[in-house]
């Protein structure tokens, strides 16, 4: 069939049901963006491509549907780098389309020219360049298939002078890959081990959320074994929070109950997780990873099995199918040994932690430091971070999708949110980009327009994405709610400074004259300042109502400067100065 290359491209997108594209318009992509409206593809033109990529990540994580990133060649594409690597570690299947400088001009002057394949080779799970205009549909179909198969971003690079060529082409049908139920022997071995376990624990990761029926499969297995279920760091939605076997998140500011329970395990089934360091590092001073337990690790990617922890059984497969396979092969007496004692122990530890969490109001200082004490004394009437999180929990709808950002105050909130279903918690993940919270929740709302959404960010991280306030109030952009924790500092770095750098606060202080609520109002949105717990709860309640009526609200939650635990005690130590540094040693530079 004869058609132009851009028609073949868009028809291939249609055959895969890709309805949403995120980026900023540019001449290198206009031959296809021109026909997006006729094709039923919505182009969401953000304020910065980096945020557009994170919108795509939020959309796909909230829906399970592939979306696309596309922008002008060169600087437009380089702006996607952080978002693409974020999506890679979030296991998000995205299509990255990178129009390239024209073949006939490459190397002639460098205008908007960069090696786009080299740029992303460590950022994507698969990449391919269109070598001839007639192959555009073939290559695009394969790249989309690989994004789905590998559950990660995949890149198509295309010279911009390949558009508008008339070609003879057939549109390929989508290729669907059946996910593996795991190796026959390894699943049988896992079932035999769990059948004999006296104190089994299940640790759910992102793979449980991504697998179709993954949460239900893990729930059935947990109930059969009466095994407590922990979740990995930033994966609070990987098991129903209202289930009696839910033990909460591990890792930084996680659930002490989960940590105490997994510490007692003789067998741990790690389901759909690569066991990243943040999910296994000590918390609250507890070295909770069970050194002598038998570890069964299930992951779709064999390269990640045994990468961070010693495992006895490794299973390459889909989390849901593997869990169902193990369940089907358990012995008749699996879980019977100590079942009632286990049930009582889970209930007792959960109750104790719930009471302790309710009583936690302020952050503790390390011996020899007193920053948090000073912070409370300086602003005695201001909310602490935990007071703010309690106020939020009082108003957050149970069906809401939330996003988080990187930073001290968002991390303090790790133990608070729980969910009844998956695809509800969009955290920035292990790449750790600041500026994720706002664009991710916008993408989630685009994908789930009838679900209330609330984004969270500290004021430092939010400053990276604040320009999106100029974009999201336009036309048919959906209304969202964003909460900014306002304490005028880069908190995680400031805590490091108090512990290891003698309160030498270099680069940690933010402008106290800036009002994010004021910026929101200047952008035609609703900006609200909340100074007390009651004000914050009331503001969030009203914002959810306003969201239903098409009004976007930014809530600036004013909190004191208390700081939670550092992210990585294991990665920092107090420096020793040997030679000494003196400003008098600075030498003048020759200028023009």
Order of alpha helices (4+ residues) and beta strands (2+ residues): beta-alpha-beta-alpha-alpha-beta-alpha-beta-alpha-alpha-beta-alpha-beta-alpha-beta-beta-alpha-beta-alpha-alpha-beta-beta-alpha-beta-beta-beta-alpha-alpha-alpha-alpha-beta-alpha-beta-alpha-beta-alpha-beta-alpha-alpha-beta-alpha-beta
